[in-house]
Amino acid sequence: MTAPILSLKGVNKSFGPIDVLHDISLDLRAGEVLCLLGDNGAGKSTVIRLLSGVHQPSSGSIEIDGRPVKFASPREAADHGIATVHQFGGTFPLMSIGRSFFVGVEPTKGWGPFKIYDRKKANAIAVDAVQRLGITRITDGDRLVGGLSGGERQSLAIARAVHFGARVLILDEPTAALGVKQATHVLRIVNEAKRRGLAVIFITHQVMHAMAVGDHFAVLIRGAIAADFRKGDKTREEITDLMAGGASMATLESEIEGYMDSHNGHPPQQG
């Protein structure tokens, strides 16, 4: 097994007296998808913010290529090759595809004070990058981002990250607001990013989507890792049980079944 690109080692995060993350240790390797699973409030968002430089760990360390790093800002995380794509793609609805793709690093033409934005070059590169990820419907870089579907916006953001040399791609609930067809397309792009050798962290609470692309899985419950396993080690039902609290959920189900058996099949009434 190859050495990890990115590692969390015994990471804890507190906000004042409130402990949010407890002893998180994870490894992420090139060409692999790590699925970070958990319900709302499990701590997934805090992990994203630590890795993208928004917050710093209270204790423990983040390592890249085996060396400890400290990100003082999202820019520093990006400079280390970590790109975060949020649920709606982090794009700009009133910008063109070409402008959105190059925001902050626009290509120019001309010389000295006469430099101007090179719209034609930006559009050509952006359209080519998106099409190479399989989004063949996008052919015009002047088209407004606001006219794209949710899946196409995600694809544009992922294509941008790949183009600018990301080594680690963090996808925050990329399929949560999408229909089946769009979600399937995003999952296909996740597999393409993996094929190109990127390390992908796929944050989701949808077990089916995770199982479609994941190589490595970690389940977060109340800020701690409840399970860390490889593809094929657990069934969908076992993962769902873990996310729901596992044993406590099974106990509750058996109690309800026992109640129904003794009350002619009637479920417990709300009191």
FENURSUL-V344800 format. One record per residue. N is the residue number from 0. RES is the residue in one letter. OMEGA is omega as a letter, one per 20 degrees, with the letter a starting at -180 (none if undefined). Layout:
((N RES OMEGA) (N RES OMEGA))
//
This chain:
((0 M a) (1 T r) (2 A a) (3 P r) (4 I a) (5 L r) (6 S r) (7 L a) (8 K r) (9 G a) (10 V r) (11 N r) (12 K r) (13 S r) (14 F a) (15 G a) (16 P a) (17 I r) (18 D a) (19 V r) (20 L a) (21 H r) (22 D a) (23 I r) (24 S a) (25 L r) (26 D r) (27 L a) (28 R r) (29 A r) (30 G r) (31 E r) (32 V r) (33 L r) (34 C r) (35 L a) (36 L r) (37 G r) (38 D r) (39 N a) (40 G a) (41 A a) (42 G a) (43 K a) (44 S r) (45 T r) (46 V r) (47 I a) (48 R r) (49 L a) (50 L a) (51 S r) (52 G r) (53 V r) (54 H r) (55 Q r) (56 P r) (57 S r) (58 S a) (59 G a) (60 S r) (61 I a) (62 E r) (63 I a) (64 D r) (65 G a) (66 R r) (67 P r) (68 V r) (69 K r) (70 F r) (71 A a) (72 S r) (73 P r) (74 R r) (75 E r) (76 A r) (77 A r) (78 D r) (79 H r) (80 G r) (81 I a) (82 A r) (83 T r) (84 V a) (85 H a) (86 Q a) (87 F r) (88 G r) (89 G a) (90 T a) (91 F a) (92 P a) (93 L r) (94 M r) (95 S r) (96 I a) (97 G r) (98 R a) (99 S a) (100 F a) (101 F a) (102 V a) (103 G r) (104 V a) (105 E r) (106 P a) (107 T r) (108 K a) (109 G a) (110 W r) (111 G a) (112 P a) (113 F r) (114 K r) (115 I r) (116 Y a) (117 D a) (118 R a) (119 K a) (120 K a) (121 A a) (122 N a) (123 A a) (124 I a) (125 A a) (126 V r) (127 D a) (128 A a) (129 V a) (130 Q r) (131 R r) (132 L r) (133 G r) (134 I a) (135 T a) (136 R a) (137 I a) (138 T a) (139 D a) (140 G r) (141 D a) (142 R a) (143 L r) (144 V a) (145 G r) (146 G a) (147 L r) (148 S r) (149 G r) (150 G r) (151 E r) (152 R r) (153 Q a) (154 S r) (155 L a) (156 A r) (157 I r) (158 A r) (159 R a) (160 A r) (161 V a) (162 H a) (163 F r) (164 G r) (165 A r) (166 R r) (167 V a) (168 L r) (169 I a) (170 L a) (171 D r) (172 E a) (173 P a) (174 T a) (175 A a) (176 A a) (177 L r) (178 G a) (179 V a) (180 K a) (181 Q r) (182 A r) (183 T r) (184 H r) (185 V r) (186 L r) (187 R r) (188 I r) (189 V r) (190 N r) (191 E r) (192 A r) (193 K a) (194 R r) (195 R r) (196 G r) (197 L r) (198 A a) (199 V r) (200 I a) (201 F a) (202 I a) (203 T r) (204 H a) (205 Q a) (206 V a) (207 M r) (208 H r) (209 A a) (210 M a) (211 A a) (212 V a) (213 G r) (214 D a) (215 H a) (216 F r) (217 A r) (218 V r) (219 L r) (220 I r) (221 R r) (222 G r) (223 A r) (224 I a) (225 A r) (226 A r) (227 D a) (228 F a) (229 R r) (230 K r) (231 G a) (232 D a) (233 K r) (234 T r) (235 R a) (236 E r) (237 E r) (238 I r) (239 T r) (240 D r) (241 L a) (242 M a) (243 A a) (244 G r) (245 G a) (246 A a) (247 S r) (248 M r) (249 A r) (250 T r) (251 L a) (252 E a) (253 S r) (254 E r) (255 I r) (256 E r) (257 G r) (258 Y a) (259 M r) (260 D a) (261 S a) (262 H r) (263 N r) (264 G a) (265 H r) (266 P r) (267 P r) (268 Q r) (269 Q a) (270 G none))
//
